[in-house]
Amino acid sequence: MSASTPENPTPGNLMLQMQRGDELSATGGVSEKRVVRFMGDYYGLPVEDLLVQQLTPDASTRKYFRVATASHPQETLIVSLYPDPFNQGDNTYLDATKLFERAGLPVPRIVTVADTKGIILQEDLGDMSFARWMADAQSRGDLASADDMLRQAIDLIVRIQGATTLAYAVNAIASTLAFDESKLSWELDYFQTHYFTSYRQMALDESETMAIQTDLERIARELAARPRYLTHRDYHGMNLMVDGTGTLRIIDHQDARMGPVTYDLVPLLVERRLRPVEESWVDEQLELFLSLRRQRGLAALTSADLRYEFQLMTIQRQLKAIGTFSYQTAIVGRGEVYECYIAPSIATVLRAMKTAGLPAYPALTRALHY
C-alpha cells in the first residue's frame, strides 16, 4: 500500500519481511499491540499464527501495517491505524472512498472498519507506486508504456473532476470543503513558518515578513476565486499505486475537496522532482488534459486560461510542498527522504513567477533567493 519494501509482496519475501504476531506483541509498542489484538480477533487465530509488517508512511498521522496469516502469507491486507477512535459517519477517508467508488474511481476496497479501535482494514495494493513504476519504465527505455501510464494518471484527474456534480448530489464531505482563501492561506502560512523559520532559521524583520505575507495573501485570494472542481488534494506519484493487474489505483484520498481545475495536475507533473521538469513537456500534458476533458464531456477550457492558472497553482502548491518538506526535514527528522526536493521546488516556483501576465511577487521572490 505504501512504498516501503523493495518488491511487491510474494509468499517468499513476505515471510522474511513480516514478524510473527507473538514476537511483535512482545517487542512492539502500543500501536503494534493494537494491530495484533485486532487481527487476532478478525482472523480468529492466536497471535503466533499472524504475520505483521509495519510500513513506512508518508507525511501522515496514521500508521500502516501489512497483515496476513502464517498459513496464507500471500493473502495480505492493510491495516490503517488512526491515533484515536473515530466515528464512521464523519470519517473523511470512508466518505471519500464511498464517493469515489460510486463514481467508478479505482480506490482500495474496504474490508471492515473498527472505528472504536481506530482501525480501517482494506485491500492491499502492493508496493509499486506510480512514481516507481514510471522510473522503472524510463530506466529500461520503455517510453511508450510510461507515456500511456501518465495518460491514465491524467485521465483519472479528469474522472475525479467528472464526479463533482455527484459529490454535491450525495452531500459528500468533500463537497462541503474547499480550497477557499482561508485554506490556501493556511497552507502558505505553513510554508512561511517551516521553510523560513524551522528549516532555514532565517531572522526576517517585521517589514520583510509582512511584505511576504502580502504576496502570499494575493496568491491565495486569486486562486480562491477560480472555478472549483472535485480534487484529490494530494495527487502525487506516491499516492497512485499500480496493482498486481497493472491497474492504476488511487490512495490517500481522505482530504478530497473542491478546488481549482489545475490543483491535482501540479503535484502529478512537477512535484517531488530532483530537477524542474521541462516546460514544453508540461505544455504537452496540459493539452492532453484538455483533450481528455473534451472526450469525457466536461466543460470547455481555453489553453491560455489553463496555463495561467497552472502557473499560479504551481506557485501555491509548490510553496505548500516546500513547507511540508521543510517540516519533515527540520522537525520530524526525515531529511533523508524530503530535503532533496526543497531546492528543485524553489527553482520551479521561481520559474513559474516569471510567467508572462502573472502578477509580480517581489518580497517572496527576494526571500526565495536568499
C-alpha positions as CSV (number, residue, x, y, z in Angstrom):
1,M,0.0,0.0,0.0
2,S,2.9,2.3,0.8
3,A,6.3,2.2,-0.9
4,S,8.2,0.7,1.9
5,T,9.6,-2.6,0.6
6,P,11.8,-3.3,-2.4
7,E,9.5,-5.7,-4.1
8,N,5.8,-6.4,-4.4
9,P,4.6,-9.0,-1.8
10,T,5.2,-12.6,-2.6
11,P,5.0,-15.6,-0.3
12,G,8.8,-15.9,-0.1
13,N,9.7,-12.4,0.7
14,L,6.7,-11.8,3.0
15,M,7.9,-14.5,5.4
16,L,11.2,-12.7,5.6
17,Q,9.8,-9.2,5.9
18,M,7.0,-9.8,8.3
19,Q,7.1,-10.6,12.0
20,R,5.1,-13.1,13.9
21,G,2.3,-11.7,15.9
22,D,3.5,-13.0,19.2
23,E,7.0,-11.6,18.6
24,L,5.6,-8.2,17.7
25,S,3.2,-8.2,20.6
26,A,6.1,-8.8,22.9
27,T,8.6,-6.4,21.4
28,G,6.4,-3.8,19.7
29,G,4.9,-0.6,21.0
30,V,1.3,0.3,21.7
31,S,0.4,0.6,18.0
32,E,1.8,-2.8,17.2
33,K,-0.1,-4.4,20.1
34,R,-3.4,-2.7,19.0
35,V,-2.9,-4.2,15.5
36,V,-2.0,-7.7,16.7
37,R,-5.0,-7.8,19.1
38,F,-7.4,-6.6,16.3
39,M,-6.1,-9.1,13.7
40,G,-6.3,-12.0,16.2
41,D,-9.9,-11.2,16.7
42,Y,-10.5,-10.7,13.0
43,Y,-8.9,-14.0,11.9
44,G,-10.0,-15.9,15.0
45,L,-6.4,-17.1,15.4
46,P,-3.8,-16.9,18.2
47,V,-1.3,-14.2,17.8
48,E,1.6,-16.6,16.9
49,D,-0.3,-17.5,13.7
50,L,-0.3,-13.9,12.5
51,L,2.2,-12.1,10.3
52,V,2.6,-8.3,10.6
53,Q,4.8,-5.8,8.8
54,Q,4.9,-2.1,9.6
55,L,5.0,0.0,6.5
56,T,6.7,3.4,6.2
57,P,4.0,6.1,5.9
58,D,4.4,9.3,4.0
59,A,3.7,12.6,5.9
60,S,0.8,11.1,7.8
61,T,-0.6,10.8,11.4
62,R,-1.8,7.3,10.5
63,K,0.3,4.2,10.7
64,Y,0.1,1.3,8.2
65,F,0.6,-2.4,8.6
66,R,0.6,-5.3,6.2
67,V,-1.0,-8.3,7.8
68,A,-1.6,-12.0,6.9
69,T,-1.8,-15.4,8.5
70,A,1.2,-17.8,8.6
71,S,-0.8,-20.4,6.7
72,H,-1.6,-17.9,3.9
73,P,1.2,-15.3,3.8
74,Q,0.3,-14.3,0.2
75,E,-3.2,-13.2,1.2
76,T,-2.3,-9.8,2.7
77,L,-4.4,-6.9,3.8
78,I,-3.6,-3.4,5.0
79,V,-4.4,-2.0,8.5
80,S,-4.7,1.7,8.6
81,L,-4.3,2.6,12.2
82,Y,-5.5,6.0,13.5
83,P,-4.1,7.6,16.6
84,D,-7.5,7.6,18.2
85,P,-11.0,6.1,17.8
86,F,-13.2,7.8,15.2
87,N,-16.8,7.9,14.1
88,Q,-17.5,6.1,10.8
89,G,-20.2,8.6,9.9
90,D,-17.8,11.6,9.7
91,N,-14.6,9.9,8.7
92,T,-13.3,11.6,5.6
93,Y,-11.4,8.6,4.3
94,L,-14.5,6.4,4.4
95,D,-16.7,9.1,3.0
96,A,-14.3,9.9,0.1
97,T,-13.9,6.2,-0.6
98,K,-17.7,5.8,-0.9
99,L,-17.9,8.8,-3.2
100,F,-15.0,7.6,-5.4
101,E,-16.5,4.1,-5.6
102,R,-19.9,5.5,-6.7
103,A,-18.1,7.5,-9.4
104,G,-16.3,4.3,-10.6
105,L,-12.9,5.5,-9.4
106,P,-10.3,2.8,-8.5
107,V,-9.7,3.0,-4.8
108,P,-8.8,0.2,-2.3
109,R,-11.7,-2.0,-1.2
110,I,-12.7,-1.5,2.4
111,V,-12.8,-4.9,4.2
112,T,-14.0,-3.9,7.6
113,V,-14.0,-0.9,9.9
114,A,-13.4,-0.9,13.7
115,D,-14.0,2.7,14.5
116,T,-13.8,2.3,18.2
117,K,-10.4,0.8,17.8
118,G,-9.2,3.4,15.3
119,I,-8.8,0.8,12.5
120,I,-9.7,0.5,8.8
121,L,-8.9,-2.8,7.2
122,Q,-8.5,-2.6,3.5
123,E,-7.3,-4.2,0.3
124,D,-3.5,-4.5,-0.2
125,L,-2.4,-2.9,-3.5
126,G,1.2,-3.9,-3.1
127,D,4.2,-1.6,-3.1
128,M,4.5,-0.5,-6.7
129,S,3.8,3.3,-6.7
130,F,3.2,5.2,-9.9
131,A,6.4,7.1,-9.2
132,R,8.5,3.9,-9.0
133,W,6.7,2.3,-11.9
134,M,7.4,5.3,-14.1
135,A,11.1,5.4,-13.0
136,D,11.5,1.7,-13.8
137,A,9.8,2.1,-17.2
138,Q,12.0,5.0,-18.1
139,S,15.2,3.3,-16.9
140,R,14.5,0.4,-19.2
141,G,13.7,2.7,-22.1
142,D,10.0,1.8,-22.3
143,L,8.9,5.3,-23.0
144,A,5.7,4.3,-24.8
145,S,4.5,2.4,-21.6
146,A,5.5,5.4,-19.4
147,D,3.5,7.8,-21.7
148,D,0.5,5.5,-21.5
149,M,0.6,5.3,-17.7
150,L,0.9,9.0,-17.4
151,R,-2.1,9.4,-19.7
152,Q,-4.0,7.1,-17.4
153,A,-3.0,9.2,-14.4
154,I,-4.1,12.4,-16.1
155,D,-7.4,10.8,-17.1
156,L,-8.0,9.8,-13.5
157,I,-7.9,13.6,-12.6
158,V,-10.5,14.2,-15.3
159,R,-12.6,11.4,-13.9
160,I,-12.3,12.8,-10.4
161,Q,-13.4,16.2,-11.7
162,G,-16.3,14.5,-13.5
163,A,-17.6,13.4,-10.1
164,T,-18.0,17.0,-8.9
165,T,-21.8,17.0,-9.5
166,L,-22.2,13.6,-7.8
167,A,-20.3,14.9,-4.8
168,Y,-22.8,17.7,-4.3
169,A,-25.7,15.4,-5.1
170,V,-24.9,12.9,-2.3
171,N,-23.7,15.6,0.1
172,A,-20.3,14.1,0.3
173,I,-17.9,15.6,2.9
174,A,-15.7,16.7,0.0
175,S,-18.5,18.9,-1.3
176,T,-18.5,20.8,2.0
177,L,-14.8,21.5,1.9
178,A,-12.9,23.8,-0.5
179,F,-9.6,25.4,-1.3
180,D,-11.1,28.8,-0.3
181,E,-8.9,31.7,0.7
182,S,-8.7,30.5,4.3
183,K,-7.4,27.0,3.4
184,L,-5.0,28.3,0.8
185,S,-3.7,30.9,3.2
186,W,-3.2,28.3,5.9
187,E,-1.1,26.2,3.6
188,L,1.0,29.3,2.6
189,D,1.4,30.3,6.3
190,Y,2.6,26.7,6.9
191,F,5.2,27.2,4.2
192,Q,6.3,30.6,5.7
193,T,6.7,29.1,9.2
194,H,8.5,25.9,8.3
195,Y,10.7,27.0,5.4
196,F,11.9,30.3,6.7
197,T,11.9,29.6,10.4
198,S,12.1,25.8,11.0
199,Y,14.3,24.9,8.1
200,R,16.3,28.0,7.1
201,Q,16.2,29.6,10.6
202,M,16.1,33.0,8.9
203,A,15.6,36.0,11.1
204,L,13.4,38.1,8.8
205,D,12.5,41.5,10.1
206,E,8.9,42.6,10.6
207,S,8.7,44.6,7.3
208,E,10.1,41.7,5.3
209,T,7.7,39.2,7.0
210,M,4.7,41.5,6.3
211,A,5.7,42.0,2.7
212,I,6.0,38.3,2.1
213,Q,2.6,37.8,3.8
214,T,1.0,40.3,1.5
215,D,2.4,38.4,-1.6
216,L,1.1,35.1,-0.2
217,E,-2.3,36.6,0.5
218,R,-2.6,37.8,-3.1
219,I,-1.8,34.3,-4.4
220,A,-4.5,32.7,-2.1
221,R,-7.1,35.3,-3.0
222,E,-6.7,34.9,-6.7
223,L,-6.8,31.1,-6.6
224,A,-9.8,31.1,-4.3
225,A,-11.8,33.0,-6.9
226,R,-11.2,30.3,-9.6
227,P,-13.9,27.9,-10.6
228,R,-13.9,24.8,-8.4
229,Y,-14.0,21.0,-9.2
230,L,-13.6,17.9,-7.1
231,T,-9.9,17.3,-6.3
232,H,-8.0,14.5,-4.7
233,R,-5.9,17.1,-2.9
234,D,-2.5,15.3,-2.8
235,Y,-2.2,13.7,-6.2
236,H,1.5,13.0,-6.4
237,G,3.3,9.9,-7.7
238,M,3.4,8.1,-4.3
239,N,-0.4,8.4,-3.9
240,L,-1.1,6.4,-7.0
241,M,-0.4,2.6,-7.0
242,V,0.0,0.1,-9.8
243,D,-1.7,-3.1,-8.5
244,G,-0.9,-6.7,-9.4
245,T,-3.0,-6.5,-12.6
246,G,-1.2,-3.3,-13.8
247,T,-4.2,-1.1,-13.0
248,L,-3.6,2.4,-11.7
249,R,-5.3,2.9,-8.3
250,I,-5.8,5.9,-6.1
251,I,-4.9,6.0,-2.4
252,D,-4.7,8.7,0.4
253,H,-7.8,10.4,-0.8
254,Q,-9.3,11.4,2.6
255,D,-8.6,15.1,2.0
256,A,-10.7,15.3,-1.2
257,R,-12.3,18.7,-1.6
258,M,-13.3,21.3,-4.2
259,G,-10.6,23.4,-5.7
260,P,-9.1,24.8,-8.9
261,V,-9.1,22.7,-12.0
262,T,-5.3,22.5,-12.1
263,Y,-4.8,21.6,-8.4
264,D,-4.2,17.9,-8.9
265,L,-2.2,18.4,-12.1
266,V,0.5,20.4,-10.3
267,P,1.7,17.6,-7.9
268,L,1.4,15.0,-10.6
269,L,3.5,16.9,-13.2
270,V,6.0,19.0,-11.2
271,E,6.2,17.9,-7.6
272,R,8.8,15.7,-5.9
273,R,11.3,16.1,-8.7
274,L,15.1,16.2,-8.3
275,R,15.2,18.9,-11.0
276,P,12.5,21.1,-12.6
277,V,10.7,19.5,-15.5
278,E,10.8,20.9,-19.0
279,E,8.1,23.5,-19.6
280,S,7.5,22.1,-23.1
281,W,6.7,18.7,-21.6
282,V,4.3,20.3,-19.1
283,D,2.5,22.1,-22.0
284,E,2.1,18.8,-23.8
285,Q,0.4,17.3,-20.7
286,L,-1.9,20.3,-20.3
287,E,-3.0,19.8,-23.9
288,L,-3.6,16.2,-23.2
289,F,-5.7,17.1,-20.1
290,L,-7.8,19.5,-22.2
291,S,-8.3,16.7,-24.8
292,L,-9.4,14.2,-22.2
293,R,-11.8,16.6,-20.6
294,R,-13.4,17.2,-24.0
295,Q,-13.6,13.4,-24.6
296,R,-15.4,13.0,-21.2
297,G,-17.8,15.8,-21.9
298,L,-16.6,18.2,-19.2
299,A,-16.9,22.0,-19.6
300,A,-14.5,23.5,-22.1
301,L,-11.4,25.4,-21.0
302,T,-9.1,27.6,-23.1
303,S,-5.4,26.7,-23.3
304,A,-4.3,30.2,-22.3
305,D,-6.5,30.2,-19.1
306,L,-5.4,26.7,-18.2
307,R,-1.8,27.6,-18.5
308,Y,-2.2,30.8,-16.5
309,E,-3.9,29.0,-13.6
310,F,-1.4,26.1,-13.8
311,Q,1.5,28.5,-13.2
312,L,-0.3,30.3,-10.3
313,M,-1.3,27.0,-8.8
314,T,2.3,25.8,-9.2
315,I,3.4,28.6,-7.0
316,Q,0.9,28.0,-4.3
317,R,1.1,24.2,-4.3
318,Q,4.9,24.0,-4.5
319,L,5.2,26.5,-1.6
320,K,2.9,24.3,0.4
321,A,5.0,21.3,-0.5
322,I,8.2,23.1,0.4
323,G,6.6,23.8,3.8
324,T,5.9,20.0,4.2
325,F,9.4,19.0,3.1
326,S,10.9,21.6,5.5
327,Y,8.8,20.4,8.4
328,Q,9.6,16.8,7.7
329,T,13.3,17.7,7.5
330,A,13.7,20.1,10.4
331,I,11.1,18.9,12.8
332,V,10.4,15.3,12.2
333,G,13.9,14.4,11.2
334,R,13.2,12.7,7.9
335,G,15.5,14.9,5.8
336,E,16.9,11.8,4.0
337,V,13.5,11.5,2.3
338,Y,12.4,15.1,1.9
339,E,15.3,17.5,1.8
340,C,16.3,16.7,-1.7
341,Y,13.0,18.1,-3.1
342,I,13.3,21.5,-1.5
343,A,15.8,23.2,-3.9
344,P,14.1,21.9,-7.1
345,S,10.7,23.0,-5.8
346,I,12.1,26.5,-5.1
347,A,13.5,26.6,-8.6
348,T,10.1,25.6,-10.0
349,V,8.4,28.3,-8.1
350,L,10.8,31.0,-9.2
351,R,10.4,29.9,-12.8
352,A,6.6,30.0,-12.5
353,M,6.7,33.5,-11.1
354,K,8.3,34.7,-14.3
355,T,5.3,33.7,-16.4
356,A,4.1,36.5,-18.6
357,G,0.9,38.0,-17.3
358,L,1.3,36.7,-13.8
359,P,1.4,39.4,-11.0
360,A,4.7,40.2,-9.5
361,Y,5.5,38.9,-6.0
362,P,8.6,40.9,-5.2
363,A,9.1,40.2,-1.5
364,L,8.5,36.5,-1.9
365,T,10.9,36.4,-4.9
366,R,13.6,38.1,-2.9
367,A,13.2,35.9,0.1
368,L,13.4,32.7,-2.0
369,H,16.7,33.9,-3.5
370,Y,18.3,34.3,-0.1
